[in-house]
Amino acid sequence: MQQHLQAALDRELEVHHSLSALAEYPQRCVQGVVWVDADNQDEALLGRLCRGDFGRARVVVLSSTPSDRQAVQWLGAGAAGFLHAFSQPETLRQVSAVVAADGIWVGVGLMQQLCARFGQVARADSPLLAQLTERERDVVGHLREGKSNKQIARDMDISERTVKAHLTAIFGKLGVPDRVQLLLKLSG
């Protein structure tokens, strides 16, 4: 996994073969991003690392058998990202950029679940929706169901690029950075 990660990120990584070795030298976790293979690790130590007990580094948790349950567990503990250990290099680069910019990486499946849950409480009669075109309101309706851009495009018989254009316009009009924040804002 180390070689895969280094090749994807196009840089040399400092490697520690256990979390306990990293915990002994907390100065190594003062800043930056720490990528951790969660498989066969001490969960208590990983939880402490995610919470910042060893420094302020952002933590990306990797697993060769990821699940939504694990994603919720580690993101809830404070991780800045959770994904498959052998994700495509482009995905790893995107995660690196998002986390380095103080964002949180949430995978597509979990994002859809979050949108569906928040969509249930988002008000379909929110006065904020009056700022949107009819087509943009249709997109929001699909978001409330937790649908991906691809599913929305198929259902609305438009291209994914058009869905993205609608989302960009919606986010701009309502002053939100992403779909989760949109649905939270519509929840009041």
Residue pairs with C-beta under 8 A, 6 or more apart in sequence:
1 37
1 62
1 64
1 85
1 86
2 13
2 15
4 85
4 86
5 13
5 35
5 62
5 92
6 12
6 13
7 89
8 88
8 89
8 92
8 93
9 92
9 93
9 96
13 35
14 28
16 22
16 28
18 41
18 42
19 36
19 41
19 42
19 45
19 46
19 49
20 42
20 45
22 28
22 29
22 34
22 49
22 54
23 45
23 48
23 49
23 54
26 54
26 55
27 55
28 55
28 57
29 49
29 54
29 55
29 56
29 57
30 55
30 56
30 57
31 55
31 56
31 57
32 57
32 58
33 57
33 58
33 59
33 60
33 80
33 96
33 99
33 100
34 49
34 57
34 58
34 59
34 60
35 60
35 62
36 46
36 49
36 59
36 60
36 61
36 62
37 62
37 63
37 64
37 85
38 46
38 61
38 62
38 63
38 70
38 74
39 63
39 64
39 65
39 85
46 61
46 74
46 77
47 77
48 54
49 59
50 59
50 61
50 74
50 77
50 78
50 79
51 77
51 78
52 78
58 80
58 81
58 99
58 100
58 102
59 78
59 79
59 80
59 81
60 79
60 80
60 81
60 82
60 83
60 95
60 96
60 99
60 105
61 70
61 74
61 79
61 81
61 82
62 82
62 83
62 84
62 85
63 70
63 82
63 84
63 85
64 84
64 85
64 86
66 82
66 83
66 84
66 85
66 107
68 109
68 110
68 113
70 82
71 82
71 106
71 107
71 110
72 110
74 82
75 81
75 82
75 104
75 106
75 110
80 99
80 103
80 104
80 105
81 95
81 98
81 99
81 104
81 105
81 106
82 105
82 106
82 107
83 91
83 92
83 95
83 105
83 107
87 95
94 105
95 105
98 104
98 105
99 105
106 114
108 148
111 179
111 180
112 146
112 147
112 148
113 146
114 146
114 180
115 143
115 144
115 145
115 146
115 147
115 179
115 180
115 183
116 144
116 145
116 146
117 146
118 180
118 183
118 184
118 187
119 143
119 144
119 145
119 146
119 183
120 144
121 187
122 144
122 183
122 184
122 186
122 187
123 186
123 187
123 188
124 141
124 144
126 186
126 188
128 174
128 185
128 186
129 137
129 140
129 186
131 173
131 174
132 140
132 170
132 173
132 174
135 156
135 166
136 166
136 169
136 170
136 173
138 156
139 152
139 156
139 163
139 166
139 167
139 170
140 170
140 182
140 186
142 151
142 152
142 155
142 156
143 152
143 179
143 182
143 183
144 183
147 155
149 160
149 163
149 164
149 167
150 160
152 163
153 159
153 160
153 162
153 163
156 163
167 179
170 182
171 177
171 178
171 182
174 182
174 185
176 182
176 185
